[in-house]
């Protein structure tokens, strides 16, 4: 181990407190202002002369920007200078532990505690973004907590240089698990909404006990961040805070335009989560102030301007919700609306919702119960009047209305309210009552129940 330097600039070095790919962090004493400071000494020895000069120039510019970020939740930057031609920062010394250390000891935080931490992070982000400073490396390792649970976010303004520019010389620093999709793609323009994504990824890990996007290597993690849907939070978290999944979905949208515009917007949505949290909470609509924050959005249009997947039938959604509620409780409504907002097919809907059922046997039972629903097309009628032609008559439905109502009443006993949609659809293609009942029977998975349904025709 190398001996401690006696001084870095005017600062008297007392202790080495951290080592990273970019250099060292020391605790030191400022003899002029008589205070303890943290010194981050950045190693640039492996850079060429021209690269080092350019790097130091930009580092100074970013350090000056970081120094403008005066906020109780931001580690203050006091000074920037060179020591033996290596740049260093003198910063506020924070006595405490990083969120990374806390999560390593106890991977899961209670939802109220996690949100309390994130609200302070978002206050810091809001202040920095107003100064035009983007962090670009929000993650547990850059979030410190004091003994009084005061959050201090470090590395504002210098993260871009430390984690992007320097990778041309050093190996990749840290993990990409908290990077936004645009960072993974290497986009030239990254704004404050990238920090919002990273904040969402950090909060997900805090309450779920694992990272939202994992993989065997950097490439796999990056691909999942750019393409995969956000996983569902554990069932106990969804039960405790039903709206939290929706907030994280918004914060971690694949496109910046899909996310919260500001840290203040995300903070307000999280406060709404706390107000509505509880195992019996089934409310979905937020207060007027944040109505546009977490409400389900229409499916994204394709290049031709068409929605690739029509909205799912409300009756189908209600039926799926009722069946899912048996296994996960009141949060079923949140889960159904969240998944349906993505514009998936009925089959995709039930398949993804099945993953929220923790018990494997229950999961298989839920899939069997919804098998007939999964075969429905998204474009099913929405429960309005019977199908009709342009003249107002019932078009190709030639069966007696009383027979349709009788079949509907019988089928409802086995599949619920969706029976009305199934009957109206089947009636269009059936020329006899016999064919109608046989067609409807295919929507009942259990052979025993299917036979019981057909017997009702004779009763």
N, C-alpha and C positions, 0 to 999 in steps of 0.2 A: 504493500500500500504506500502510495506517495505521501510524504510528510505534508502537513498543513502549511500553506503559505502564511507567513506571519501577518501580511497585510494584502488586501486587494484595494488599490487606490488608497483612500484615507481610512478605510474601514479595517478594524483589528479583527482578524479571523479567530473565532472561538471554537467552532465545531463543524465538521462535515455532517450534514443532515440528509443529503440525498444525492444519488448519482443516476444519470440517465444517458441516453444515447447522444445527447447534445452537450453534455458537460456536467458540472457539479453545482450543488446548492449548499451554501454555508450559512451558519449563524454567525453574525459579526456584530461588533459594537461601533457605533458612530461616535467618535470622541468629540466632534464639534457640537452635535445636537443632543449628545448623551442619551442615545436610545439604541435598542437592539434592532437590527435589521436582518433581512435575508438577502444574500448575495447570490445571484444566478450567474455563474461564469460559463460562457458559451465557448466551446472549443471550435475553432475554425482552422486548425493546423493542417488538416487534410485537404483544404481547398487551395486551388491555385491562387497566385497573387491577384489576378484580375477578378476572379470570382469572389475572393475574400473582401476586396475593396468594395465591390458592388453590394455584397451581402451586408457589410457593416453599414454602408450608407442607408440601405433600406431598413436595416434593423433600427438605426437611430430614428428614422422617420416613424416607424411603428411604435417605438418606445415613447416618443413624444406624444403620439396619439393616445397611447395607453395611460400616460400621465394625466391626460385630460379627464379620464374616467373617475371622477371623485364620487364615490358612493359607498355607503356603509357595508355593502355586500361584495365589494370588489377590492382585491388586494391592491393597495396603493403602490404606485411606482414613484420612487423618490429621485432616482439619479440614473444616468447612463454615462458610461465612460469605457476606456480601454485599459486593460491590465496585461502587460507583456504582449501587446498587439491583439489580445483576445477581448471581445466585447463582454461587458457585464452589466447587470441591472442591480440596483439597490432597491429593495422593496420592503414593504411592511412585513414584519415577522409575525406569523400567525401561530399561536400556541394551540395545538389541537391535533386532530386526525383527519385524514382525507376520507371522503365518502367511499373511496375504493377500499381503504383499510377497514372501515366499518362493515361494508358488505362482504368482505372476505371473512370476517368473524361471524357475522349474522346475515346471511344472504337475503332475507326477506324482512322488509319493514312494514309496520302497520300503515294502512292507507292514510290516516290523518297525519301521521308523522312524516311520511314520504311527501305528501302534498305540502306540508309546512316547510320542508326543505326546498322543494321545487318553487314555491312562491317567492322565496328569497332569491333563488337563482334567476327567476324571470324578472324580478325587480332589477337585478344587476344587468341583465340583458337589455331591458328596456332603456335603462340609462345609457349604456354603452352605445346602443344602436342610434339613440338620439344624437350622440356625438359623432356618428359615422364610423364607429369602430365595430367590426365583426369579429367575434372570437374565433370561430372555425375549428375549435377543438373542445367543445363542451363534452365532458365525460366525468365519471366519478373521480378519477385521479386528479382532476383540476378543480375539484370542489372541496374546500376545507370546512370543517365544523369545529368551532371553539367549544370549550366546556359549557358555555351558556347556550349552546346550539345556535350560535350566530354563524350564518353561512358566509364564506369568503371565497369568491371565484377568482382564480389566478390565471395568469398568462393572457390577459386581454391584450389584443393588438399584435402580439408577437407570435401567436400560434401559427399564422399563415407562413411566416418565414421559417419557423422551427420545424414545421411538419410537411411543408411542400417544397420550398426552395432547397432545403438542406438534404432532402432525400436523393438528390443527384449525387451526393457524396456518401451519405450514411445509409445504412440499411433502414427499412421502413420502421418508423417509430410507432410503438403501441399497437392498437388494434383498430380496424376500420369499422367495428360494430356500431359506432355512434355517428358515423359519417352520413351525410345526406346523399341522396341519389346523384345530385349534381356534382358533389365532391367526388363521388366514386367515378363519375364519367370524366372528371377533369375539366368541367366547364370553366370558361374564362370568367364568367360573372357569377359570383356567389354573394347573396345578400343576407340580411338578418333572418330570413325564413329558413336558412340552412341551420342556424343556431336553434331555431324552434324545433326542427326535426331532431337534432341531437339531444335537446332537452327532453323531448318525448321518449327517445330511446333510453335515456338515463332513468326517467321515471318508470318506464316499463320494467326495467331490471330491478328497480328498488322494490316494487310491489310483487313482481312475479318470481323473483329469485333467480332469474336467468335472462340472458340477453335475447332481445326480440329476434335478431337474425344471427344465426350461428353457421359455422361451416368448418371444413377441415383445413382451409387455407384462405388467404386474403382474397383470392379470385372468387371462390365460392361464396364467401360472405358478401362481397361486393355485388355479385350477380343477384343474390337474394334480396339485398337492400333495394336494388333497382327494379326487381320484377315480382317478388313474392308479396302476398297480402300480409298485413300485420297479423300475427297469431292472436288467438283469443287469450285473454288473461285467465288465470286459474279460476275455477268455479267459485271458490270462497271469496275471491276478490270481487268478482262480478256480483255476487250476492250482497257483499258489504257496500259496494259503490257501483250501482248499475250503470251510471252514466260515464264512468271513467273510461270504459272501452271506446265510447264514442269520441271522447276528447282526444285520446291517443290516436285514434284513426285520423282525426283532423290534423293533429300536430305532425303526424308522420306521413302525410300525403306524398305520393310519388312526385308530384309537380308542386313547385313553390306556390302557385296560385291556389292550390287546394288546401293550404295550411292557414293557420292563424296569421294575420297580417303583422301582429306585434306580440311581444311578450306580455303586454298588459291584457290583450285579448285572451290569451291562453290562461293567464292568471285568473281572470274573471270566470272563465269556464270551470277552472278547478275549484274555485270558491263555490260555484253552483253545485259541483259534485259533493262537496262537504255538506252543503245545506240539504241536499236530497239523499245523502247516503243513509243506508239502513237496509236490513234484510227484507223488509216489507215494502220497500219503495218500488213502485212500478211506473212512476211518472216519467214521461219521455220529453214532453215539450218544455224547453227552458223558458226562463223569464224573457220578456220582450227585449231586454238589453242584449241577450246573446242568442236570440232565436236563430240567426244565420250561422252561428258558430258550430252547433252540433246537430242540426237537423239533417236528415238523410238527403243526399243529393241525387239528382237524376243521373242515369248512366252517361258516361262520356260519349260524345259523338265520334263517329269514325271519320275518315278523310272525306267521305262524300256528304257529310253533314247529317247522316242518319244515326239514330240510336241503334247500336248493334244488338241490343236485347230489349224487347218491350218490357214494360213494367209488369211484375207478377200480379196475378189476380188477388184482390184484397181478401176474398173469401178463402182462397187457398192459404194465404199468409195467416189468417186467423185460425184456420184448422191446424196448421203446423205449429203455431204458437201454443194452442191448447194441448197438443200432444207433447210438445217439448216441456211445457210447464210441469208435467208429471214428474220429470226427472231432474229439473234444475230449479224449479220454483219460479217466483215472480220475474226473475231476470230474463225469462224466456222472451218477453216482449222486446227487451232491448236487443237481444241477440238476433231475433228474426228481422227487426227493422234495420239493424246494422248490416247484416249480410244481404238482405233484399235491396238495400240502397246501392249495392255494387252492380245491380243489373244482371244478376246471374239467372240461369235457367232454374226451373223447379228442381231438377235433379241435382244441380250444383248447390242449391239452397239447402236441401235436406242433408246432403253429404257433408257440407261444412258445418252445419248445426250439430250433426251427430258427434263431431269432435268435442263439443262442449259437455257431453254426457260423460262423467268421470268413470263410471263403472262399465266394464266391457260388455257384460251381459245386458245391462240396460241399454247400452248403445246399439247392440244388435236388435233389441226389441223395438227401439225407436225407428230404426231403419226399416224393419218389417212393417211397422204400423204406417209408415209414410211411403212405402214402395209404390202404391197406386198413385199417390200425389206426385211423386217424382216423374211419373210418365206423362204428366200433363205438360202441354206447351205453354209458354209464357203468354201467348196471345189468347188465352181462354177468355170468354166473356166475363165481364166484371159484375155479374149478379144483377143486371138490369132486366128489361123485359125479354120475353122469348124472342129467339131469332126470327126475323121477318124479312120479306122481300121489299122492294122499293114501293110497293103499293100499300104496305102496312100489314099485309097478310103474313101468316106464319110460314112463308117461303116453302122450304123443302120438308118442314115438319108436318107430316100428314096424320100423325097418331092422335087419338082423342086426348083432350086436355086432362080428363079425369084419370086416364091411364098414366100420363106423365106424372101427375101429382101422387098417384098411388105408388109408382116406382120410386119417386123421390123420397116419400115417407119411409119406405122400406130400406132404401139405401142409406138414409141418414142414420139409422141405427148402427151401421157398421163403419161409416167413414166420416160422419159428422156433417156440418153445414155445406161442405163442398159438394154434397150430393146434388144440389140444384144445378150447379155448373155441369157436372158429369152427365146428368140426365138430358139437359138441353143440348149438349154437344152430341151425345149418342143418338138422340132423336133425329138429328139431321140426316144421319146415314142409315137409319133402320126403317125398313118398310113394314115391319110387323111388331106387335107387342112382344112376341116370343124372342125375336132378334134383339129387341131393346134390352130385355132382362138378361139375356146371355152376354151382351156387350157390357152391361153394367157390372155383371158378376166378375169380370176380369180385373176390376179395380179392388177386389177384396183378396188380400193375400192368403189368408188362412183357408184351406180346403173345407174345414168344418163350417166356418162362418159363411163361406161362399154357398155351400149347400143349404144352409139355413136361410140365406137370403132368397135363393130360388124357390124354396118351399113357401115363402111368404106370398108368392104370386098366386098360389092355389088357395090361400086362406081367404 
